[in-house]
Amino acid sequence: MDPAALVEALVEEVNCPVCMTFLREPVSISCGHTFCHSCLSGLWKVSGESQDWGYTCPLCRAPVQPRKLRPNWQLASVVDKVRLLGFCAEMGLKTDVCTLHKEPLTMFCKEDDVVTCKACSQSSEHGAHSVVLIKDVAWEYKWKLQEALELLRKGQEEAWKLDVSEKEQAASWKTQMEIRKQSISWEFEKYRQLLKEKELPWERVEEEAAAAQASLEQERRETANQLELRHGKIIQQSQDLWRMMVELEERSQRPVRWMLQGIQEALNRSKSWSLQQPEPIPLELKTDCRIPGLREILKTYADPATAYSRLVVSKDRKSVHYGDTQQNLPDNPERFYRYNIVLGSQCISSGRHYWEVEVGDRSEWGLGVCMENVDRKEVVYLSPHYGFWVIRLRKGTEYRAGTDEYPLLPLSVPPHRVGIFLDYEAHDISFYNVTDDGSHIFTFPHYPFPGRLLPYFSPCYSIAANNTTPLTICSLVGEERRDTILS
């Protein structure tokens, strides 16, 4: 075998399969492959592998136990000896002497990006090029290498941040998916039981539940595939960046003559690298919890004796709006003195109940339930801790549950009719957007009701032009069945 070919084969044996340069701190893994310690740990880091997910070999993908990485000291010694010989198959150089003229390699041709001897620099091949002494440009290119490495390190930080952000988005989406899955199961089961108790048809509920779960599973698979593909592209970019950094780092440690061989091409590749932002994936869940038959259960009325003096309650006690003037009403104990609130007329202390309220296109309103014994004369806070389970609309777009301590509710379809479900024994108060066929709006965290409850209505003020229509308690199918909560 030709000695030069034998040397090249030897160099290949001591190259890292990841960075394709001399092994540095070589470690062997259980499958028998050997890598630079930094390359192996770096690849595992950018690919998101951890002890919880399991490690794999970058070459054969065999499982690896990270605690059993074995430093290969014998191979490290061989690498050092090959390095001392001055061979670098990657650059095609066998010695530091020109093979054609047998003169030292002391010149560097900027146009051809190669080191040459003095005789080569004066030949027709390089004579018209910018050829300089290696010693005159060594520090210039060392500095350029460090600048390139610094830019790549910043790119690496951006890539890691993007990877973390991607994982956080995926984790948040998975959590939302699980919550929605459980919500669909709970809500459909809740209404199935309610309809059975009211002797109303409930078979459609199970059909709708199965359809909703199937739709959610299809949505989960499609989004999961998109997230996996997008994350794979991010990992690939990070790995390409890592290999480029390792290459420049290894080049910066070479003897000057070999550092310069092909340096322009390496620097240009590093400059051309940029982190590509993946295309956004919509992560809002499309499959919602939509309950059939919401209009088939109960009815309710407002109690004029509790209404704030500016509120006008209709004769049938189903509508309330903010009046133009202050009414001369008795200041009885039941009446609210400071707030535009009116309550239902009969207390709730047991059972399951449902009613709907038409809010129209009002820009402000409040609906829910409150404790019978809430303070009706002084300042109150719309929070379960103070006896209020209420959702509100403010400024036409800000839907909020309770007080400002609760987050804004992200509603894609503004509700013109709101359904309120109350399960007293289960400590459950839930709200639904009946406008788009019963999608779930919000359920208050389970909080034991410490006493009797009353339905809560607030039309707020009528300052805005679209805030003059009344709140209207809707007539529901089946009212003649005497399934009423108020009378």
Secondary structure, DSSP 4 states (H G I P E B T S, - for coil): --HHHHHHHHHHHTB-TTTSSB-SSEEE-TTS-EEEHHHHHHHHHHTT--TTT-EE-TTT--EE-GGG-EE-HHHHHHHHHHHHHT-BTTTTB-SSB-TTT--BEEEEETTTTEEEEHHHHTSTTTTTS-EEEHHHHHHHHHHHHHHHHHHHHHHHHHHHHHHHHHHHHHHHHHHHHHHHHHHHHHHHHHHHHHHHHTT---HHHHHHHHHHHHHHHHHHHHHHHHHHHHHHHHHHHHHHHHHHHHHHHHHHTS-HHHHHTTHHHHHHHHHH--PPPPPP---S-----B-TTTTSS-B--EEGGGS-TTEEE-TTSSEEEE-SS-------TTS-SSS--EEESS-B-SSEEEEEEE-TT-S-EEEEEEETT--SSS----SGGGTEEEEEEETTTEEEESSTTSPBP--SS--SEEEEEEETTTTEEEEEEGGGTSEEEEEPPP----S-EEEEEE-----SGGG-SPEEEPP-TTGGGT-BS--
